[in-house]
Amino acid sequence: MRIEDRITEIIEPALADLGLDLVRVRLSGQVRVALQIMIEPIGGERAPTVDDCALASRTISTLMDVDDPIKGAYTLEVSSPGVDRPLTRVQDFDRFSGLEAKIELADAVDGRRRFKGKLGGVTSAGSIMLAAEDADYEIPFEQIDTAKLVLNDELLALAEESERQ
């Protein structure tokens, strides 16, 4: 089991109890190890507050001290996914349907690993629909290595509108 998956198992239930969704767990660095946790309120109706991040950080620290899945010292960073957020869960691709995204595959399909286009939701089989300039694609979720929203005028306008509500 990957260490990120173990960390997810440890912290996700406690975050849910706090009313928070786990967006991403990323462990990086060799000398200075950083554990990056991205959170958002369940349902994504609003951005996480500083208080949400502080509460999550205290909770995660306690859980990590008890289970200790990371050997050695590390820095814990708890944050919002931001406007041009990573897309890490199948439901993210449905939620942000109609917006532009960049997707990178773990393995090339027809000699191609990188795609950019408008998200078209998720099929019943769990594939991601993407309308790129050259064609429409149906990408199996399991093949996606990384994906994120593209920071553009449309996304900024949606973020501003969301802040006003």
C-alpha positions, 0 to 999 in steps of 0.5 A: 500500500502506498503511504499516501493511501495509508494516510488517507485511511487514517485521516479521512474519517476524522475529516468527515466528522469535522464536515470536511472532504479530503481532496488530496494527500501528497508526500514530497521531498527527500531531505525536507519531507512535506505532507500536503493535505488539501481539504474543502467543506463537504459538498464544496459549497464554500471554500475552506476557512483558515479555521477549517485548515487549523482544525484539520491540521490539529486533528491530522497532527494528532492522528499522525502522531498516534499511527506514525506512518511517516518515518522521520521528520516532516512538515504538515501543510493543510490548505484549500485546493484553490481556484485552479484545483486538482481534480482527484476524485471521479465526482470532481469531473462531474462537479466541474463539468463545462469547465476547462481542464488539463489531464495527464495520463499515467500511460500514453494512449495512441501516443498521447499523454496530455489532454486539454479541453472542456469537461463533459462529466462522467459516463456510467462506466466511470470514464471522463468525457473531455471535449478537446479542440481536435476531438472528443475523448472518453478517458478511463478515470484509472488512467489519469495520473494528474488533472486540474482545472485551467485558470482562465476568465471563466473559472475566475468569474465563477470563483468571484461569483461564489465568493459573493454568495 
